[in-house]
Amino acid sequence: MPDYTSSTVLDSEPDLDKKHDSSGSRIRCPLCGWTPHKDDRWFCKCRHSWNTFETGGVCPACLHQQTETQYLSCSRRSPHSLWYTE
C-alpha cells in the first residue's frame, strides 16, 4: 500500500490560478500537486461521469461516496479527502 504521507508536492502555479472548493480549500493531487479543472470528469462504479470535486466525492446519480480519487494523467489513486488543502 502506498505511503500518502511522505509525498513531496512541488507547487509552481501562481496563487491566482489555484482551484478552490466552496469552503475555500485548495484542491490538488496529494501525490504530485496537479490541480483539476472544472471540466475534468471522473466515472463512478455506476458509470456516471461528473466532476467529483463539485460534490465532495459523492456521485450525483447513485449517491456512492468515492473514498479514493484517481489522478487523470497517471492513473494513481489517493484518498479523496487528501485532495483538499488549505
Residue pairs with C-beta under 8 A, 6 or more apart in sequence:
2 76
2 78
4 30
4 31
4 78
4 79
4 82
7 30
7 31
7 32
9 28
9 30
9 31
9 32
9 33
10 32
10 33
11 28
11 33
13 35
17 35
18 26
18 28
18 35
19 26
19 27
19 28
19 35
19 36
19 37
19 38
19 53
20 26
20 27
21 27
21 53
21 56
21 84
24 86
25 84
25 85
25 86
26 35
26 84
26 85
26 86
27 35
27 36
27 53
27 83
27 84
27 85
28 34
28 35
28 36
28 83
28 85
29 35
29 36
29 71
29 78
29 83
30 78
30 79
30 82
30 83
30 85
31 71
31 76
31 78
32 71
32 74
32 76
34 71
34 73
36 51
36 53
36 72
38 51
39 51
40 51
40 72
41 49
41 50
41 51
42 49
42 50
42 51
42 52
42 66
42 69
42 70
42 72
43 49
44 50
44 59
44 61
44 62
44 64
44 66
45 62
45 64
46 59
46 61
46 62
46 64
48 59
48 60
48 61
48 62
50 59
50 60
50 61
52 66
52 69
52 80
53 83
56 80
57 65
57 66
57 67
57 69
57 80
58 64
58 65
58 66
59 65
59 66
66 80
67 79
67 80
68 77
68 78
68 79
68 80
69 77
69 78
69 79
69 80
69 83
70 76
70 77
71 77
71 78
